[in-house]
Amino acid sequence: MSLTVRAPLAGTVISIEDVPDPVFAGRIVGPGLALDPERSEAGVTALAPVRGTLIKVHPHAFVVVAEDGRAVLVHLGLDTVSLAGAGFTVHAAQGAPVEAGDPVISFSPDRIEAQGLSPVVPVVALDAEESDLALAPPGTALSPGRTAFTWA
C-alpha cells in the first residue's frame, strides 16, 4: 500500500542532492526531497507529514512513524541543532499520536538565515529505497498538506 507524504510547510521543492549538506545530499539517512520554506514575519509551523506516532521530537527536527512502520524525518533547517532550541516552539510531545497536518514545531526561516544557517527543510523517507518514491519535481511550489511524495 502506498503512503502519501505531505508537505509539512509551504515551500519550493529542492532535489535532495542539491541540499547544501553532505548527509542529506548523499542520502545517508535516506532518500526524499527538501523544501525551501516560504518566508513569513510570523514564522511557519511544520506539520506532521503522515498519520502516525512522533517517535522523535527535537526543537529542530522530528520523526513520524506511520501505522505500517515507515518513518519520515522532517529537519527544520541545516545545522540548526547548533541553535539549542532557540527560536523553535514545539507543539507536540514525543510518543504522541498525530494526524497528517497536525502542528508539530513552529520556527522562523528568517531567523535561521539571519544566523548564517540554511533554512532548507529536508523531508526524508528513512530506510527507504529511492525507487519506491515518486517525488514532486524540483521547482514545484507546495502548500502545506499537498503531496510531497508517495512511498510505494
C-alpha positions as CSV (number, residue, x, y, z in Angstrom):
1,M,0.0,0.0,0.0
2,S,1.3,3.4,-1.0
3,L,2.0,6.1,1.7
4,T,1.3,9.7,0.9
5,V,3.8,12.0,2.5
6,R,2.5,15.5,2.7
7,A,4.4,18.8,2.6
8,P,5.0,19.8,6.3
9,L,5.1,23.5,5.3
10,A,4.8,25.8,2.3
11,G,7.9,25.9,0.1
12,T,9.6,25.2,-3.2
13,V,10.8,21.7,-3.8
14,I,14.6,21.2,-4.0
15,S,16.2,17.9,-5.1
16,I,17.7,16.1,-2.2
17,E,21.1,16.0,-3.9
18,D,21.0,19.8,-4.1
19,V,20.7,20.2,-0.3
20,P,23.9,22.0,0.9
21,D,24.6,19.3,3.5
22,P,26.6,16.1,2.6
23,V,24.5,13.9,4.9
24,F,21.2,14.8,3.2
25,A,22.6,15.3,-0.3
26,G,24.3,11.9,0.0
27,R,21.1,10.2,1.1
28,I,22.9,8.8,4.1
29,V,19.7,8.9,6.2
30,G,17.5,8.1,3.2
31,P,16.0,9.5,0.0
32,G,13.4,12.2,-0.2
33,L,13.3,15.9,-1.1
34,A,13.7,19.3,0.6
35,L,11.7,22.4,0.7
36,D,12.9,26.0,0.6
37,P,10.4,27.3,3.0
38,E,8.3,30.4,2.3
39,R,9.4,33.3,4.5
40,S,6.9,34.9,6.9
41,E,7.5,37.5,9.6
42,A,5.2,35.4,11.8
43,G,7.3,32.3,11.1
44,V,5.9,29.0,10.0
45,T,4.6,25.8,11.6
46,A,5.8,22.5,10.4
47,L,3.0,19.9,10.3
48,A,3.0,16.1,10.6
49,P,3.5,14.8,7.0
50,V,1.8,11.5,7.7
51,R,-0.6,10.0,10.3
52,G,1.3,8.0,13.0
53,T,3.3,8.4,16.1
54,L,6.0,11.0,16.9
55,I,8.9,8.8,17.8
56,K,11.5,11.6,18.0
57,V,10.9,15.3,18.7
58,H,13.7,17.8,18.9
59,P,13.3,21.5,18.5
60,H,14.9,21.4,15.1
61,A,13.6,18.0,13.8
62,F,11.0,15.3,14.2
63,V,10.3,11.8,13.0
64,V,6.8,10.3,12.5
65,V,6.3,6.6,12.1
66,A,3.2,5.7,10.1
67,E,0.9,2.9,11.2
68,D,2.7,0.5,8.8
69,G,6.1,1.2,10.3
70,R,7.5,3.5,7.7
71,A,9.2,6.6,9.2
72,V,9.5,10.2,7.8
73,L,12.1,12.7,9.1
74,V,11.4,16.4,8.9
75,H,14.6,18.5,9.6
76,L,14.0,22.2,10.1
77,G,17.0,23.9,8.5
78,L,20.5,22.7,8.3
79,D,22.9,22.6,11.2
80,T,20.1,24.0,13.4
81,V,20.9,21.7,16.2
82,S,23.6,24.3,17.0
83,L,20.8,26.7,18.0
84,A,20.0,24.5,21.0
85,G,16.3,25.1,20.5
86,A,16.4,28.9,20.4
87,G,13.7,30.1,18.0
88,F,11.7,26.9,17.9
89,T,8.4,26.2,19.6
90,V,7.5,22.5,20.0
91,H,3.7,21.8,19.9
92,A,3.6,18.0,20.2
93,A,5.3,15.6,22.5
94,Q,7.5,12.6,21.7
95,G,5.3,9.5,21.7
96,A,2.1,11.4,20.8
97,P,-0.1,10.2,18.0
98,V,-0.6,12.7,15.1
99,E,-2.8,13.1,12.1
100,A,-1.2,14.3,8.9
101,G,-1.5,18.1,9.2
102,D,-1.2,18.4,12.9
103,P,1.2,21.1,14.1
104,V,4.5,19.9,15.4
105,I,7.0,22.7,15.6
106,S,7.0,26.4,14.8
107,F,10.1,28.3,13.7
108,S,11.3,31.3,11.7
109,P,13.2,30.6,8.5
110,D,14.2,34.3,8.5
111,R,15.8,33.9,11.9
112,I,17.7,30.8,10.8
113,E,19.1,32.7,7.8
114,A,20.0,35.7,9.9
115,Q,22.2,33.4,11.9
116,G,24.0,32.3,8.8
117,L,22.4,28.9,8.5
118,S,20.3,27.4,5.7
119,P,16.5,27.3,6.4
120,V,16.1,24.4,3.9
121,V,13.8,21.6,5.2
122,P,14.7,18.1,4.2
123,V,11.8,15.6,4.2
124,V,13.3,12.1,4.2
125,A,11.9,8.6,3.9
126,L,14.0,6.7,6.5
127,D,15.3,3.3,5.4
128,A,13.6,3.6,2.0
129,E,14.7,2.7,-1.4
130,E,14.8,5.6,-3.8
131,S,13.0,3.6,-6.4
132,D,10.0,3.3,-4.0
133,L,9.4,7.1,-4.0
134,A,7.5,9.3,-6.5
135,L,8.8,12.8,-5.7
136,A,7.3,16.1,-6.5
137,P,9.7,17.7,-9.1
138,P,12.2,20.3,-8.2
139,G,10.8,23.8,-8.5
140,T,7.3,22.8,-7.6
141,A,5.7,25.2,-5.1
142,L,3.9,23.1,-2.4
143,S,1.4,24.4,0.1
144,P,1.2,22.6,3.5
145,G,-0.6,19.3,3.2
146,R,0.0,18.9,-0.6
147,T,1.6,15.7,-1.7
148,A,5.4,15.9,-1.4
149,F,5.9,12.3,-2.4
150,T,4.3,8.9,-2.4
151,W,6.1,5.9,-1.0
152,A,5.2,2.6,-2.6
